[in-house]
Amino acid sequence: MPAAVSDPTISINGPQGPETIVNPLYNYTFHPQPSASDFPPGDPVSYEISGPSEISARDDPDIVAAYHSTVRYPNSAGESQPVLVNQQLSANAQALQTLMYQLLAEQPYYAPFSNTAYSNGSGGGYNSLENMHNAIHGLVGNGGHMSDIPYAGFDPIFWLHHANVDRLFAIWQALYPDSYTTPQADAYGTFTNSPGETEDVNTPLTPFHSDNSGTLYTSATARSISSFGYSYPEIVDWGVNASQLSANVRAAINALYNPPSSTSKRDSNSSTAVISPNSMDYQWFVNIRVDKNALPSGYFIHFFLGTPPTSPSTWSFASTLIASHTVLTTPTISNLTNQTQTLFGQIPLTHALAALVASGIISDLTPASVRPLLTSQLSWRIQKFDDSAVHVSAVSGLKIYVVGQEVQQSASASEFPSYGQLVAYTGVTAGKIGGLGEGEEL
């Protein structure tokens, strides 16, 4: 996080010259403090907690009602820890960039692109925009408001985060303009939609009104950002046709996430230092599926290449960390069901493996070199948002396995690579708690 959102005060040029003011992007102070009457009947926070002095567990989803101001990764005194937030974000930055590029370059269909509840049943790619959206909520909030869905919108950084999610979605729309939302059952429902109800492009997006007469926006009426009069730097969508726009956006995304470099080597047989994992000709990922509400509150699944630290409080920025997967749970509200829903997620391994090639630990990224290493070195740990560890066996429905694919890079700056079929290497995770074994269903 830059200082503009992580410093409690900020210097500005006021009418009388430079002055220091309370930073409005650092937190939001509730006025008045929330009380029981502010929440729907049956909501788990529909009782009043007097203040942070009563906070005893950061991962309790009810506890956020006690804070007078929004917090990020709070300590036991209820104070934000921006330094630790930045350490977590830095530890996951390369993984998130890799996932973002791979998703934009490879996924042309809305359903698998958009959400963590989708699976095509073939055990293929489990990456999605929601997967990365959840990561920022977890890594920034980690027991504070951003990691608790009913309260996340009170943190000013929520709006910056969702502006970027909107940008990424708009980029994907420019790349694949013919794909959009398809009818899908909402297993959990919302405050206005019943569980199991099928939602489509015409489902009202409550509570967002498009006029003063009560008309609600729908996915159909909110499909294009141009109708709202704005765009993003990568999307110059005037004076060009759809084909030209797609090519221009591909060039912009390549420049951001897969830039050419005279010092990088795309050949996975090379021991030359790797700059961009997205440029490698064989790429590796971990697929994750798990029950959404396996635990009563949100948690991380941390993946390591090597031995994890003894102290769970350092897992999220350990030197052996590959990346962290965030699971956000659904609040228990009266009109939501308690049925099990499987979530699908993915983290990349290529960036961590490429570093081992550069250091000479492995010779290349081919399966012959990588599979033995992952079999012996890949591990994972579960951690709640209070930094406490949870035994992997306590997380129902958890199945983890490794996949890899060949990638043929494009010579054109305005084209994406060609991706081969994902190959599952279940032998890597066989025998590990939570790991998929040989012969098990993908």
C-alpha positions in Angstrom: 0.0 0.0 0.0 1.4 3.5 -0.8 1.7 6.1 1.9 -1.4 7.8 0.6 -3.6 5.0 2.1 -1.3 3.7 4.9 -0.2 6.8 6.8 -2.6 8.1 9.5 -1.9 11.7 8.4 -1.2 13.3 5.1 0.4 16.7 4.1 -1.6 18.9 1.7 -1.3 22.4 0.3 -4.2 24.3 2.0 -5.4 27.9 1.6 -2.8 29.1 4.2 0.0 26.9 2.8 1.2 23.3 3.7 -0.7 21.6 6.5 -1.1 18.1 7.9 -4.6 16.6 8.2 -6.1 13.3 9.2 -5.8 11.0 6.1 -9.3 10.2 4.9 -8.0 7.1 3.1 -6.4 5.6 6.2 -9.6 4.6 7.9 -13.3 5.5 8.5 -14.5 6.4 12.0 -18.1 5.3 12.7 -20.4 8.0 14.0 -22.2 7.0 16.0 -20.8 3.6 17.0 -23.0 0.8 15.5 -25.7 -0.7 17.7 -28.0 -3.7 17.6 -30.7 -1.7 15.8 -28.3 -1.1 12.9 -28.4 -4.7 11.8 -31.1 -7.1 10.4 -32.8 -9.4 13.0 -30.8 -12.6 13.3 -27.6 -11.1 12.0 -24.6 -12.3 14.1 -23.7 -8.8 14.9 -27.1 -7.6 16.0 -25.9 -7.1 19.5 -23.8 -4.3 20.7 -20.1 -4.6 21.7 -18.9 -1.5 23.5 -15.4 -1.1 22.1 -12.0 -2.4 21.1 -11.0 -3.0 24.8 -13.3 -6.1 24.7 -11.7 -7.5 21.5 -10.2 -10.9 22.3 -10.0 -12.7 18.9 -9.3 -10.9 15.6 -10.8 -13.7 13.5 -14.3 -13.5 15.2 -16.6 -12.2 12.5 -18.7 -10.5 15.1 -15.8 -8.5 16.6 -15.5 -5.9 13.9 -18.7 -4.3 15.3 -16.6 -3.3 18.3 -14.1 -1.0 16.5 -14.7 2.7 16.5 -12.7 3.0 13.2 -11.9 0.6 10.4 -8.7 -1.4 10.9 -6.3 -3.5 8.7 -4.5 -6.5 10.1 -5.2 -5.3 13.7 -3.0 -6.3 16.6 -4.4 -7.4 20.0 -4.9 -3.8 20.9 -7.1 -3.2 17.9 -4.5 -1.1 16.0 -3.8 -1.4 12.3 -0.5 -2.8 11.2 0.2 -1.3 7.8 3.8 -2.5 7.8 2.7 -6.2 8.1 0.0 -5.6 5.5 2.6 -4.4 3.0 4.8 -7.4 3.8 1.9 -9.8 3.0 1.1 -7.9 -0.2 4.7 -7.9 -1.3 5.0 -11.6 -0.6 2.1 -12.3 -2.9 2.6 -9.6 -5.6 4.4 -11.8 -8.2 1.8 -14.6 -7.8 -1.2 -12.2 -8.2 0.4 -10.6 -11.3 1.0 -14.0 -12.8 -2.5 -15.1 -12.1 -3.9 -11.9 -13.6 -2.0 -12.2 -16.8 -2.8 -15.9 -17.2 -6.5 -15.3 -16.6 -6.8 -12.4 -19.1 -4.7 -14.2 -21.7 -6.4 -17.6 -21.5 -10.0 -17.4 -20.3 -12.5 -16.2 -22.9 -15.7 -17.3 -21.1 -17.5 -15.3 -18.4 -18.5 -18.0 -16.0 -15.1 -19.5 -15.2 -13.5 -16.0 -15.5 -15.8 -14.4 -13.0 -16.2 -16.5 -9.9 -14.8 -19.1 -7.5 -18.0 -21.3 -7.6 -17.5 -22.4 -11.2 -16.0 -25.6 -12.4 -16.2 -27.2 -15.8 -15.9 -30.6 -14.2 -12.6 -31.5 -16.0 -10.2 -30.5 -13.2 -8.6 -27.8 -15.3 -7.9 -24.2 -14.4 -9.4 -22.9 -11.2 -8.4 -19.3 -11.6 -10.9 -16.5 -11.5 -11.2 -12.8 -11.0 -13.0 -13.4 -7.7 -10.0 -15.6 -6.6 -7.8 -12.5 -6.9 -10.4 -10.2 -5.5 -10.6 -12.3 -2.4 -6.8 -12.3 -2.0 -6.7 -8.5 -1.5 -9.6 -8.5 0.9 -7.8 -11.1 3.0 -4.3 -9.8 2.8 -5.3 -6.2 3.6 -8.0 -7.0 6.2 -6.6 -10.1 7.9 -9.0 -9.9 10.8 -10.0 -6.2 10.1 -12.9 -4.8 8.2 -11.7 -5.7 4.7 -11.7 -9.4 5.5 -15.2 -9.3 6.8 -17.7 -9.0 3.9 -20.5 -7.1 5.6 -18.1 -4.4 6.8 -15.5 -4.3 4.0 -17.1 -1.3 2.3 -16.5 0.9 5.3 -12.7 0.8 4.8 -11.8 3.5 2.2 -9.3 1.1 0.5 -12.3 -1.0 -0.4 -13.3 1.5 -3.1 -9.8 1.7 -4.5 -9.6 -2.1 -4.6 -13.0 -2.4 -6.3 -12.1 0.3 -8.8 -9.2 -2.0 -9.9 -11.5 -5.0 -10.0 -13.8 -2.9 -12.3 -10.7 -2.0 -14.4 -9.7 -5.7 -14.8 -13.2 -6.7 -15.7 -13.4 -3.9 -18.3 -10.1 -5.0 -19.8 -11.5 -8.6 -20.0 -14.6 -7.3 -21.7 -12.6 -5.4 -24.3 -10.6 -8.6 -25.0 -13.7 -10.8 -25.2 -16.7 -8.6 -26.1 -19.0 -11.4 -27.1 -18.9 -13.2 -23.7 -21.0 -12.1 -20.7 -23.0 -13.4 -17.8 -25.1 -16.5 -18.3 -28.0 -17.7 -16.1 -26.7 -19.3 -13.0 -28.3 -20.4 -9.7 -27.2 -18.5 -6.6 -26.7 -21.2 -4.0 -26.6 -18.8 -1.0 -28.9 -15.9 -2.1 -28.7 -12.4 -0.8 -30.8 -10.1 1.3 -33.1 -9.7 -1.7 -32.7 -12.9 -3.7 -33.7 -16.3 -2.3 -31.2 -19.2 -2.1 -31.2 -21.3 -5.3 -32.8 -18.5 -7.4 -31.5 -18.3 -10.9 -29.9 -14.9 -11.7 -29.3 -13.6 -15.2 -28.5 -10.3 -17.0 -31.9 -8.9 -16.1 -31.7 -9.6 -12.3 -32.0 -6.3 -10.4 -28.7 -5.3 -8.8 -30.1 -4.1 -5.5 -29.7 -1.5 -4.1 -28.2 0.4 -7.0 -30.8 2.7 -8.7 -30.4 4.1 -12.2 -32.9 6.9 -11.7 -35.0 8.7 -9.1 -38.1 6.6 -9.8 -36.7 3.4 -8.3 -35.4 1.6 -11.4 -32.6 -0.7 -10.5 -29.5 -1.4 -12.6 -29.1 -4.8 -14.1 -26.1 -6.6 -15.6 -27.6 -5.7 -19.0 -27.9 -2.0 -18.3 -24.5 -1.8 -16.5 -22.6 -3.9 -19.1 -20.5 -1.1 -20.6 -18.4 1.4 -18.7 -18.7 3.8 -21.6 -22.4 4.4 -20.7 -21.1 5.8 -17.4 -18.7 8.1 -19.1 -15.3 6.8 -18.0 -12.6 4.5 -19.1 -9.1 3.2 -18.1 -5.6 3.8 -19.5 -5.5 0.4 -21.2 -8.9 0.9 -22.8 -8.9 3.7 -25.4 -12.2 2.6 -26.9 -12.9 5.6 -29.2 -12.0 5.9 -32.9 -11.4 2.1 -33.2 -13.4 -1.0 -33.9 -13.8 -4.0 -31.6 -11.0 -5.9 -33.3 -8.5 -3.0 -33.1 -9.5 -2.3 -29.5 -8.8 -6.0 -28.5 -5.4 -5.9 -30.2 -4.5 -2.6 -28.4 -5.6 -4.0 -25.1 -3.5 -7.2 -25.6 -0.5 -5.0 -26.3 -1.1 -3.0 -23.1 -1.5 -6.1 -21.0 1.6 -7.7 -22.5 3.6 -4.6 -21.7 2.4 -4.6 -18.1 2.5 -8.3 -17.2 4.7 -10.1 -19.8 7.2 -7.6 -21.1 9.9 -8.6 -23.6 13.4 -8.5 -22.2 16.8 -9.1 -23.7 18.0 -10.6 -20.4 15.2 -13.0 -19.8 14.9 -16.5 -21.3 11.7 -18.1 -22.2 13.3 -21.5 -22.6 12.6 -23.5 -19.5 15.9 -25.4 -20.1 17.9 -22.2 -19.4 19.5 -21.4 -16.1 19.5 -17.7 -17.0 17.7 -15.5 -14.4 14.1 -15.2 -15.2 12.4 -11.8 -15.2 8.8 -12.7 -16.1 7.3 -16.1 -15.1 4.6 -15.5 -17.8 7.3 -15.8 -20.5 8.2 -19.4 -19.5 7.4 -22.2 -21.9 6.1 -24.5 -19.2 4.1 -23.2 -16.3 3.0 -24.7 -13.0 0.0 -24.1 -10.7 -1.7 -25.5 -7.6 -5.4 -26.1 -7.9 -7.5 -25.8 -4.8 -11.0 -26.9 -4.0 -12.6 -26.6 -0.6 -15.9 -26.2 1.2 -16.6 -22.5 1.4 -17.7 -22.6 5.1 -15.3 -25.3 6.3 -14.4 -22.9 9.1 -16.7 -20.4 10.9 -14.6 -17.5 9.7 -12.2 -16.6 6.9 -8.7 -18.1 6.6 -5.6 -18.5 4.5 -4.1 -21.5 2.8 -0.4 -20.8 2.7 1.8 -22.7 0.2 5.5 -23.2 0.8 8.4 -24.5 -1.2 10.6 -25.7 1.6 10.1 -25.8 5.4 7.5 -23.3 6.8 8.6 -21.2 9.8 7.7 -22.5 13.2 5.7 -19.4 14.2 2.4 -19.1 12.3 2.6 -15.3 12.7 5.3 -15.2 10.0 3.8 -17.6 7.5 2.3 -14.9 5.3 5.6 -13.3 4.5 8.1 -16.2 5.0 11.0 -16.6 2.7 9.7 -20.1 1.7 6.2 -18.8 0.9 5.0 -19.3 -2.6 1.7 -17.5 -2.2 -1.4 -17.4 0.0 -4.9 -18.4 -1.0 -7.7 -16.5 0.8 -11.1 -18.1 1.7 -13.8 -15.6 2.7 -16.8 -17.1 4.4 -20.4 -16.3 4.0 -22.1 -14.5 6.9 -24.9 -16.4 8.6 -28.1 -14.5 7.9 -31.6 -15.6 8.2 -32.4 -16.1 4.5 -29.1 -17.7 3.6 -28.8 -21.5 3.6 -26.1 -23.5 5.4 -25.6 -25.9 2.5 -22.1 -26.8 1.5 -20.7 -25.0 -1.5 -17.4 -25.9 -3.1 -15.0 -23.1 -4.0 -12.3 -23.4 -6.6 -9.0 -21.5 -6.5 -5.5 -21.5 -8.0 -2.1 -20.1 -7.2 1.0 -20.1 -9.5 4.2 -22.0 -8.8 6.1 -20.8 -11.8 7.7 -17.7 -10.2 9.0 -19.7 -7.3 10.3 -22.5 -9.5 11.9 -20.1 -12.0 13.9 -18.6 -9.1 15.3 -22.1 -8.3 16.3 -22.5 -12.0 18.1 -19.1 -11.8 19.9 -20.2 -8.6 20.9 -23.6 -10.1 18.9 -25.7 -7.7 16.9 -27.3 -10.5 18.0 -27.3 -14.2 14.8 -26.4 -15.9 11.0 -26.3 -15.5 10.2 -29.5 -17.3 8.1 -32.1 -15.4 11.2 -34.4 -15.1 12.9 -31.7 -13.0 9.9 -30.2 -11.2 7.9 -33.2 -10.1 10.5 -34.7 -7.7 11.1 -31.3 -6.2 7.4 -30.6 -5.6 6.8 -34.0 -4.2 9.4 -33.5 -1.5 9.2 -29.7 -0.9 5.6 -28.5 -1.6 3.6 -28.1 1.6 0.7 -26.0 2.9 -0.7 -24.7 6.2 -4.0 -23.3 7.3 -4.2 -20.0 9.2 -7.1 -18.1 10.6 -7.2 -14.3 10.5 -6.0 -14.1 14.1 -2.7 -15.7 13.0 -3.5 -19.0 14.7 -2.9 -22.3 12.9 -5.6 -24.8 12.1 -4.8 -28.4 11.4 -5.3 -29.2 7.7 -7.5 -32.1 8.6 -10.0 -29.7 10.2 -10.8 -28.1 6.8 -13.6 -30.1 5.2 -13.6 -30.8 1.4 -10.0 -29.6 0.9 -8.3 -31.1 -2.1 -5.1 -29.8 -3.5 -3.2 -30.9 -6.6 -0.6 -29.7 -9.0 -1.1 -28.9 -12.7 1.2 -27.8 -15.5 0.9 -26.8 -19.1 3.0 -26.0 -22.2 2.9 -22.4 -23.3 3.9 -21.2 -26.8 4.8 -17.5 -26.7 3.8 -15.2 -29.4 6.2 -13.1 -31.4 3.7 -10.3 -31.7 3.4 -7.7 -29.0 -0.4 -7.5 -29.6 -1.0 -11.3 -29.3 -1.2 -13.5 -26.2 0.6 -16.9 -25.8 -1.0 -20.1 -26.8 -1.8 -22.3 -23.8 -1.8 -26.1 -23.9 -4.1 -28.4 -21.9 -3.5 -28.5 -18.2 -1.9 -31.8 -17.1 -2.6 -33.0 -13.5 0.3 -34.4 -11.5 -1.5 -35.9 -8.6 1.5 -38.0 -7.5 3.0 -34.8 -6.2 0.3 -34.4 -3.5 -0.5 -38.0 -2.9 -0.2 -39.0 0.7 -0.2 -35.4 2.0 -3.2 -34.3 4.2 -5.6 -32.4 2.0 -3.7 -33.5 -1.2 -5.3 -35.3 -4.1 -3.9 -38.8 -4.6 -3.3 -40.9 -7.7 -6.6 -42.1 -9.2 -8.8 -39.7 -7.2 -11.4 -37.7 -9.1 -10.1 -34.3 -10.3 
